[in-house]
């Protein structure tokens, strides 16, 4: 793909207040190939949470950035990311989605690896020459692996910045999520897995888009109103923020009108939950003071960690990732995250909220999927070339219903695809 074509895919004119994206970015296979090479192979990508593998030998196998991997806690207690492919002929060495194992054995020729990824068994090893060295055949690993507060990431680019530098301003919002717990956050057992017949970047936009909520999710807001929930608080602008967090990460933060087991009671929780939730808020104030306790418990946030990790800390904490299979088809995975010390009553409330709104059969997700697939179908009208993402572009303090956070994603996406070589040539011209 020619560099000039890449440069024309985004129109970014802050002075005029115009931001547009050419719809070819959602439909053409060439863009997907560039994304795999310049985005998913160079950025830090979320793998999983340390709480998913609490004991030595615990593992989870999944696809991350299109690659089969194993998230495993070794016998030495260290959490590792191993590439799920036998170093002999390439077969998957782990074919179960989860479990506990001291070893991983390839079903093809029975080469065996321990939980640290070391090759420990080779049938008929005497048939190999003295040059054969088991150490050279340990399971592969990504170029970089690191974690922040239990969130495990991998990067396939050895030259990438450290994870702490990459996360930039997103660290503040991960802290707001993790500080809900006194003992650490934990992924609940089970997950959601579904697919959407739309381009993956549409789900990025949707996940941090505060503009679509009322028109798209009318059924849910009607359900809340009928249940006695006061929705006016979420419309207050004093607690609304839409922020560029650096490196393509972005967030919208707002006063939550939803019930939250961490410290916001609503009538749908029932009177028995009220005292427990008030006690949680009191303990937050003891730990952090009134101001931060209020922000942790009473405000909600939709956080994007570029390129494909969404953490929705709304009525429950949803961790969601997605990866493109084709330009018009993506696979989505989501998990529920909550305080490890949470009792069964509040955990039940959290899971109910998680499923009611963002579950594949909940109020919101089917609405969103229909809208994204509708957009993808609409892109067949190639005569309409551009999507507009200009809302609020000239405001000094954009609201959550503006699109600063979506422009943040697209600017980073465009910067990675165009590349420094094009920027240098443009400056020279």
Secondary structure as UniProt FT lines:
FT   HELIX           3..7
FT   TURN            8..9
FT   STRAND          10..13
FT   TURN            14..17
FT   STRAND          18..22
FT   HELIX           24..27
FT   HELIX           29..35
FT   HELIX           36..40
FT   TURN            41..42
FT   STRAND          45..49
FT   HELIX           50..53
FT   TURN            56..57
FT   STRAND          58..64
FT   TURN            65..66
FT   STRAND          67..73
FT   TURN            75..76
FT   STRAND          79..83
FT   TURN            87..89
FT   STRAND          98..100
FT   STRAND          103..105
FT   TURN            107..109
FT   STRAND          112..114
FT   TURN            115..116
FT   STRAND          119..121
FT   TURN            123..124
FT   HELIX           125..127
FT   TURN            130..131
FT   HELIX           134..137
FT   STRAND          144..148
FT   TURN            149..150
FT   STRAND          151..155
FT   TURN            158..159
FT   HELIX           163..167
FT   TURN            168..169
FT   HELIX           170..178
FT   TURN            179..180
FT   STRAND          185..187
FT   STRAND          192..196
FT   HELIX           200..207
FT   HELIX           213..216
FT   HELIX           218..226
FT   TURN            227..228
FT   HELIX           232..235
FT   HELIX           237..239
FT   STRAND          241..246
FT   TURN            247..248
FT   STRAND          249..255
FT   TURN            261..263
FT   HELIX           267..269
FT   HELIX           272..288
FT   HELIX           290..298
FT   STRAND          299..305
FT   TURN            306..308
FT   STRAND          309..313
FT   STRAND          317..326
FT   TURN            327..328
FT   STRAND          329..339
FT   TURN            340..341
FT   HELIX           344..358
FT   TURN            360..361
FT   HELIX           363..378
FT   TURN            379..380
FT   TURN            382..383
FT   STRAND          386..388
FT   TURN            391..394
FT   TURN            400..401
FT   HELIX           404..428
//
